[in-house]
Amino acid sequence: MPSLYLLARPQFTPEYQRFLAAQHEVWLETAATDAERLLEFAGRICYMSFGSRQSPRDNFSFIRHLIDQGHESVLEHASWTFLLDSVSRSFTHQLVRHRIGFSFSQLSQQYYDHTEAEFLPPPGIENSPAALAAWRAAIEAARQAYRTIETQLRSDASDGDAGREWLRALRSAARSVLPNATATKIVVTANGRSLRHFLALRGSTAGDLEMRQVAGLLYAMLLDEAPSLVSDFENSAGQNEIPLITRRHIRA
């Protein structure tokens, strides 16, 4: 199973109070996380809706109203950084196609030694013994090929071969046989709007179970970090099943 480690979250600093004092404004705040308070404050700046101009909505309703009105650019102000571990290269090939609002730093196959690489079976393949046997045979052949290529290229090297770029070339040659099932690690930074788009697009993809597993982790993270951001989503999968994240079109 993939793992998610939250590395950084939005921090709403007291500087907003200094701004409001300079503007002779008062903000009647309601209970919310730092991320949600930041989003509400940014949204209110658009109309300077503080004090007598402040709507009676609480934070949850305010953010839901932004979403319902399609004013989701405000949601870009809150970003999270997290590490995904025990995910496959097959998954990350798809993940990095999400360019807007995402940043990535991934384990390098050119610099990191993969002679002891882990390979991750796709979810569900264990239900077919014949398919699983074929998968295991293929990854073992790839593992042995990687080791042979790296060992042989090292032994064939001349006395003048050395250094970082020589090692990079050697491992670049060896990694060419690694399959999409190779386990990897990737640090991701993404904003609230982009994470919502990811959940809507990837959370219920029938044919990509690993993607849904990660979507489930992100959904659970946002339920803790900023529940108003995902109040129109739900996980309709049963307990111990692959997550199925879908959007419910409910207006506040």
Secondary structure as the mmCIF struct_conf table of DSSP 4:
data_model
#
loop_
_struct_conf.conf_type_id
_struct_conf.id
_struct_conf.beg_label_comp_id
_struct_conf.beg_label_asym_id
_struct_conf.beg_label_seq_id
_struct_conf.end_label_comp_id
_struct_conf.end_label_asym_id
_struct_conf.end_label_seq_id
STRN STRN1 SER A 3 ALA A 8
TURN_TY1_P TURN_TY1_P1 PRO A 14 PRO A 14
HELX_RH_AL_P HELX_RH_AL_P1 GLU A 15 ALA A 22
TURN_TY1_P TURN_TY1_P2 GLN A 23 HIS A 24
BEND BEND1 ALA A 31 ALA A 31
HELX_RH_AL_P HELX_RH_AL_P2 ASP A 34 ILE A 45
TURN_TY1_P TURN_TY1_P3 CYS A 46 MET A 48
HELX_RH_3T_P HELX_RH_3T_P1 GLY A 51 ARG A 53
BEND BEND2 PRO A 56 PRO A 56
HELX_RH_AL_P HELX_RH_AL_P3 ASN A 59 ASP A 68
TURN_TY1_P TURN_TY1_P4 GLN A 69 GLY A 70
HELX_RH_3T_P HELX_RH_3T_P2 GLU A 72 HIS A 77
STRN STRN2 SER A 79 SER A 88
HELX_RH_AL_P HELX_RH_AL_P4 ARG A 89 LEU A 95
TURN_TY1_P TURN_TY1_P5 VAL A 96 ARG A 97
TURN_TY1_P TURN_TY1_P6 ILE A 100 GLY A 101
STRN STRN3 PHE A 102 GLN A 106
TURN_TY1_P TURN_TY1_P7 GLN A 109 TYR A 111
BEND BEND3 TYR A 112 TYR A 112
TURN_TY1_P TURN_TY1_P8 THR A 115 GLU A 116
STRN STRN4 PHE A 119 PHE A 119
HELX_LH_PP_P HELX_LH_PP_P1 PRO A 121 PRO A 122
TURN_TY1_P TURN_TY1_P9 PRO A 123 GLY A 124
HELX_RH_3T_P HELX_RH_3T_P3 ILE A 125 ASN A 127
HELX_RH_AL_P HELX_RH_AL_P5 PRO A 129 ASP A 156
TURN_TY1_P TURN_TY1_P10 ASP A 159 GLY A 160
BEND BEND4 GLY A 163 GLY A 163
HELX_RH_AL_P HELX_RH_AL_P6 ARG A 164 ARG A 175
TURN_TY1_P TURN_TY1_P11 SER A 176 VAL A 177
TURN_TY1_P TURN_TY1_P12 ASN A 180 ALA A 181
STRN STRN5 THR A 182 THR A 182
STRN STRN6 ALA A 183 ASN A 191
HELX_RH_AL_P HELX_RH_AL_P7 GLY A 192 ARG A 202
TURN_TY1_P TURN_TY1_P13 GLY A 203 SER A 204
TURN_TY1_P TURN_TY1_P14 ALA A 206 GLY A 207
HELX_RH_AL_P HELX_RH_AL_P8 LEU A 209 GLU A 225
HELX_RH_3T_P HELX_RH_3T_P4 PRO A 227 VAL A 230
TURN_TY1_P TURN_TY1_P15 SER A 231 ASP A 232
STRN STRN7 PHE A 233 ASN A 235
BEND BEND5 ALA A 237 ALA A 237
HELX_LH_PP_P HELX_LH_PP_P2 GLY A 238 GLY A 238
TURN_TY1_P TURN_TY1_P16 GLN A 239 ASN A 240
BEND BEND6 GLU A 241 GLU A 241
HELX_LH_PP_P HELX_LH_PP_P3 ILE A 242 PRO A 243
STRN STRN8 ILE A 245 ARG A 247
#
